[in-house]
Amino acid sequence: MPCPPPGDQRALLEVAAAVTGEPLPRSRPLWSATFVTGLADGSTGLVIVMNHVLADGIGGLAVLARLVDEMPGLPPGDPERARFPVPAPGARTLAADAWAGRARGLTHMARSVRTLRQGLAELGGARPPRRLPPTSLNRPTGSQRRLDVVAADLAAIRDLGHAHGGTVNDVILAAIAGALRALLASRGEELDLVTASVPVSARQAATGGKLGNQVGTMPVALPARGDLAARVTRIAAITRERKTAARGTSAAVLGLPFRLLAPPGCSAGSSTASGWFTPSPPTCAAQPSRSRSPAPRCER
């Protein structure tokens, strides 16, 4: 896909937003790779779109790392070379694999019950979170998306977090809460707390060998008042208290209503069930993400 003039980072991000906004066809594997040519510096952009059912963010980055590594290809005559690419599985193979997975789940019923209990704790309990007063940002979002990249000194962010008993994520959450408060103050609105759905990964390591969605959600009420250092200290204490030993177990709780309501026509019901624990996903206006790489990365 050619990048429109002037071929700078802003133009590349607009192309990426357009590509990720197009639904993936269900008749094909739920991922795509788009090369973006015509960049001003002579380089080529790569936009990877991957459905969340295939991999979560960390798993997707692991797959991307394997796609762009410098390892040599399979030598001629290698048996694995003859079996690549692997043909698409048939309907019977998919059905057998699905039923085998359900059978394995029944054999681990006790562990499943424990996982559900831990998942409810990660979500803050069985009761839905208290709804905060709506603001001008709480509006249904449309199909258009805008991507932006902000460069920051990771070492400075890490030092700030450690100095106040927190992590890089705590600093990012504190910055987001303060930015939303400043934005709404410019509109004549007050904001004391921000309810954020914080993704929690259950992966022990970033690996492309085991895909699937292994990420849960931890709803957190973030303080928006005070200076940045004070917010980091308070948010670090909140997240430490909310984190459980079995991280990401809320995925089992959130996945249950989606599996039960997955047939066509039930997507609205599954969104409502998810919204019981997460703060209004249809009205979420911003989704921050952090990366160590200076190049823009787009996830879906």
Secondary structure in CASP SS format (residue, H / E / C, confidence):
PFRMAT SS
TARGET T0000
AUTHOR 0000-0000-0000
METHOD secondary structure of the structure
MODEL  1
M C 1.00
P E 1.00
C C 1.00
P C 1.00
P C 1.00
P C 1.00
G C 1.00
D C 1.00
Q H 1.00
R H 1.00
A H 1.00
L H 1.00
L H 1.00
E H 1.00
V H 1.00
A H 1.00
A H 1.00
A H 1.00
V H 1.00
T H 1.00
G C 1.00
E C 1.00
P C 1.00
L C 1.00
P C 1.00
R C 1.00
S C 1.00
R C 1.00
P C 1.00
L C 1.00
W E 1.00
S E 1.00
A E 1.00
T E 1.00
F E 1.00
V E 1.00
T E 1.00
G C 1.00
L C 1.00
A C 1.00
D C 1.00
G C 1.00
S C 1.00
T C 1.00
G E 1.00
L E 1.00
V E 1.00
I E 1.00
V E 1.00
M E 1.00
N C 1.00
H C 1.00
V C 1.00
L C 1.00
A E 1.00
D C 1.00
G H 1.00
I H 1.00
G H 1.00
G H 1.00
L H 1.00
A H 1.00
V H 1.00
L H 1.00
A H 1.00
R H 1.00
L H 1.00
V C 1.00
D C 1.00
E C 1.00
M C 1.00
P C 1.00
G C 1.00
L C 1.00
P C 1.00
P C 1.00
G C 1.00
D C 1.00
P H 1.00
E H 1.00
R H 1.00
A H 1.00
R C 1.00
F C 1.00
P C 1.00
V C 1.00
P C 1.00
A C 1.00
P C 1.00
G C 1.00
A H 1.00
R H 1.00
T H 1.00
L H 1.00
A H 1.00
A H 1.00
D H 1.00
A H 1.00
W H 1.00
A H 1.00
G H 1.00
R H 1.00
A H 1.00
R H 1.00
G H 1.00
L H 1.00
T H 1.00
H C 1.00
M H 1.00
A H 1.00
R H 1.00
S H 1.00
V H 1.00
R H 1.00
T H 1.00
L H 1.00
R H 1.00
Q H 1.00
G H 1.00
L H 1.00
A H 1.00
E H 1.00
L C 1.00
G C 1.00
G C 1.00
A C 1.00
R C 1.00
P C 1.00
P C 1.00
R C 1.00
R C 1.00
L C 1.00
P C 1.00
P C 1.00
T C 1.00
S C 1.00
L C 1.00
N C 1.00
R C 1.00
P C 1.00
T C 1.00
G C 1.00
S C 1.00
Q C 1.00
R C 1.00
R C 1.00
L C 1.00
D C 1.00
V C 1.00
V C 1.00
A C 1.00
A C 1.00
D C 1.00
L H 1.00
A H 1.00
A H 1.00
I H 1.00
R H 1.00
D H 1.00
L H 1.00
G H 1.00
H H 1.00
A H 1.00
H C 1.00
G C 1.00
G C 1.00
T C 1.00
V H 1.00
N H 1.00
D H 1.00
V H 1.00
I H 1.00
L H 1.00
A H 1.00
A H 1.00
I H 1.00
A H 1.00
G H 1.00
A H 1.00
L H 1.00
R H 1.00
A H 1.00
L H 1.00
L H 1.00
A H 1.00
S H 1.00
R C 1.00
G C 1.00
E C 1.00
E C 1.00
L C 1.00
D C 1.00
L E 1.00
V E 1.00
T E 1.00
A E 1.00
S E 1.00
V E 1.00
P E 1.00
V E 1.00
S E 1.00
A C 1.00
R C 1.00
Q C 1.00
A C 1.00
A C 1.00
T C 1.00
G C 1.00
G C 1.00
K C 1.00
L C 1.00
G E 1.00
N C 1.00
Q C 1.00
V E 1.00
G E 1.00
T E 1.00
M E 1.00
P E 1.00
V E 1.00
A E 1.00
L E 1.00
P E 1.00
A C 1.00
R C 1.00
G C 1.00
D C 1.00
L H 1.00
A H 1.00
A H 1.00
R H 1.00
V H 1.00
T H 1.00
R H 1.00
I H 1.00
A H 1.00
A H 1.00
I H 1.00
T H 1.00
R H 1.00
E H 1.00
R H 1.00
K C 1.00
T C 1.00
A C 1.00
A C 1.00
R C 1.00
G C 1.00
T C 1.00
S H 1.00
A H 1.00
A H 1.00
V H 1.00
L H 1.00
G H 1.00
L H 1.00
P H 1.00
F H 1.00
R H 1.00
L H 1.00
L C 1.00
A C 1.00
P C 1.00
P C 1.00
G C 1.00
C C 1.00
S H 1.00
A H 1.00
G H 1.00
S H 1.00
S H 1.00
T H 1.00
A H 1.00
S H 1.00
G H 1.00
W C 1.00
F C 1.00
T C 1.00
P C 1.00
S C 1.00
P H 1.00
P H 1.00
T H 1.00
C C 1.00
A C 1.00
A C 1.00
Q C 1.00
P C 1.00
S C 1.00
R C 1.00
S C 1.00
R C 1.00
S C 1.00
P C 1.00
A C 1.00
P C 1.00
R C 1.00
C C 1.00
E C 1.00
R C 1.00
END
